[in-house]
Amino acid sequence: MDIRDLSAGATLYLPVEVAGGLFSVGDTHAAQGDGEICGTAIESPMSVTLTFDLIRDARLAAPRFTTPGPVTRHLDARGYEVTTGIGPDLMTGAREAVSRMIDLLTEAHALASVDAYMLCSVCGDLRISEIVDLPNWVVSFYFPRAVLE
């Protein structure tokens, strides 16, 4: 699970689906945007200390977690460029929002499209902005302007 806010101090609750189940930690990220668009993040070696407690009868259907404090420590200082995807399918909306940001970055900032794509994955945030107006969902992609300065 590559979730930016699963970081120091977070408590992760996982369902245990088999007796004697094992646990492993995968790649650690020094930076990653919400949505990890293309599997690109700033990979970084880290020392990790984990503590495990078994909570019997927790009946978790899926992982959940708590954070020790605010999660808005991102690159907010200069605001954001935001593109959207609007329509009846959230995945299509997400692809459209990201694609439009890649287009914006390549046209306005002379980035190669592959570089813009990876940069979106490292520091941009993909958000579901609206689900109330059936059938037109709104997905927004936030790119921090501070990264471009």
C-alpha positions as CSV (number, residue, x, y, z in Angstrom):
1,M,0.0,0.0,0.0
2,D,1.7,3.2,-1.2
3,I,-0.1,5.8,0.9
4,R,1.8,9.0,1.5
5,D,0.3,9.4,5.0
6,L,1.5,5.9,6.2
7,S,4.5,7.5,7.8
8,A,6.3,7.8,11.1
9,G,3.8,7.5,14.0
10,A,0.9,6.1,12.0
11,T,-0.9,3.0,13.2
12,L,-1.9,0.6,10.5
13,Y,-4.6,-2.0,11.1
14,L,-4.5,-5.0,8.8
15,P,-6.9,-8.0,8.5
16,V,-5.2,-11.3,9.2
17,E,-6.6,-13.8,6.7
18,V,-4.6,-16.9,7.5
19,A,-3.3,-18.5,10.7
20,G,0.4,-17.7,11.1
21,G,0.3,-15.0,8.4
22,L,3.6,-13.3,7.7
23,F,4.4,-9.6,7.2
24,S,6.9,-7.8,4.9
25,V,7.7,-4.2,4.2
26,G,8.3,-3.2,0.6
27,D,9.9,-0.1,-0.9
28,T,10.1,3.1,1.2
29,H,9.5,6.5,-0.2
30,A,11.0,9.9,0.7
31,A,8.4,11.6,-1.4
32,Q,5.2,10.5,-3.2
33,G,2.0,12.3,-4.3
34,D,-1.4,11.0,-3.3
35,G,-2.4,8.6,-6.0
36,E,1.2,7.6,-7.0
37,I,0.2,8.1,-10.6
38,C,2.7,6.0,-12.5
39,G,4.5,3.9,-9.8
40,T,7.2,6.6,-9.5
41,A,8.1,8.0,-6.1
42,I,11.4,9.0,-4.6
43,E,12.7,5.6,-3.4
44,S,14.9,5.9,-0.3
45,P,16.6,3.5,2.0
46,M,15.1,3.8,5.6
47,S,15.4,2.2,8.9
48,V,12.0,1.1,10.0
49,T,10.9,0.0,13.5
50,L,7.6,-1.9,13.6
51,T,5.6,-3.0,16.6
52,F,2.9,-5.7,16.2
53,D,-0.2,-6.4,18.3
54,L,-2.8,-9.0,17.5
55,I,-6.3,-7.6,18.0
56,R,-8.6,-10.6,18.1
57,D,-12.0,-10.4,16.6
58,A,-11.3,-7.0,14.9
59,R,-13.3,-8.2,11.8
60,L,-11.5,-5.8,9.4
61,A,-12.7,-6.1,5.8
62,A,-9.8,-4.0,4.6
63,P,-6.8,-2.1,6.0
64,R,-7.3,1.2,7.8
65,F,-4.9,3.5,9.6
66,T,-4.7,6.5,12.0
67,T,-2.2,9.4,11.7
68,P,-0.5,11.1,14.7
69,G,-1.3,14.6,13.5
70,P,-2.1,16.8,10.5
71,V,-1.5,15.4,7.0
72,T,-1.3,18.7,5.1
73,R,2.4,19.1,5.2
74,H,2.7,19.0,1.5
75,L,4.1,21.7,-0.9
76,D,1.4,24.3,-0.3
77,A,3.4,27.5,-0.2
78,R,2.8,28.7,-3.7
79,G,-0.6,27.2,-4.4
80,Y,-1.5,24.6,-7.0
81,E,-2.2,24.1,-10.7
82,V,-5.3,21.9,-10.9
83,T,-6.7,20.0,-13.8
84,T,-9.9,17.9,-13.8
85,G,-11.6,14.9,-15.4
86,I,-15.4,14.9,-15.3
87,G,-17.7,12.1,-16.3
88,P,-19.5,8.9,-15.2
89,D,-16.3,6.8,-14.6
90,L,-13.9,7.7,-11.8
91,M,-10.9,5.9,-13.5
92,T,-11.5,7.7,-16.7
93,G,-11.8,11.0,-14.9
94,A,-8.5,10.3,-13.0
95,R,-6.7,9.5,-16.3
96,E,-8.1,12.6,-17.9
97,A,-7.1,14.8,-15.0
98,V,-3.5,13.5,-15.0
99,S,-3.3,13.6,-18.8
100,R,-4.3,17.2,-18.8
101,M,-1.7,18.1,-16.1
102,I,1.0,16.3,-18.2
103,D,-0.1,18.4,-21.2
104,L,0.0,21.6,-19.1
105,L,3.4,20.8,-17.7
106,T,4.9,20.0,-21.2
107,E,3.4,23.0,-22.8
108,A,3.8,25.7,-20.1
109,H,7.1,24.5,-18.6
110,A,8.9,22.7,-21.5
111,L,9.1,19.4,-19.7
112,A,9.3,16.1,-21.6
113,S,6.0,14.2,-21.2
114,V,7.7,11.3,-19.5
115,D,9.4,13.7,-17.0
116,A,6.0,15.4,-16.4
117,Y,4.4,12.0,-15.8
118,M,7.0,11.0,-13.3
119,L,6.9,14.4,-11.6
120,C,3.1,14.1,-11.2
121,S,3.6,10.8,-9.4
122,V,6.2,12.2,-7.1
123,C,4.5,15.4,-5.9
124,G,1.0,15.7,-7.3
125,D,-2.2,14.8,-5.6
126,L,-5.1,13.0,-7.2
127,R,-8.4,13.7,-5.4
128,I,-12.0,12.8,-5.8
129,S,-13.6,16.2,-5.7
130,E,-17.3,15.5,-6.3
131,I,-19.5,12.5,-6.4
132,V,-22.9,14.1,-5.6
133,D,-23.9,15.1,-9.2
134,L,-24.7,11.6,-10.6
135,P,-23.6,10.6,-13.2
136,N,-20.8,13.3,-13.5
137,W,-18.1,12.7,-11.0
138,V,-15.2,15.2,-10.7
139,V,-11.6,14.1,-10.2
140,S,-9.0,16.8,-9.7
141,F,-5.2,16.6,-10.0
142,Y,-3.3,19.1,-7.8
143,F,0.2,20.0,-8.8
144,P,2.2,22.2,-6.4
145,R,3.4,25.3,-8.1
146,A,6.5,25.5,-5.7
147,V,8.0,22.6,-7.6
148,L,8.2,24.6,-10.8
149,E,10.0,27.6,-9.3
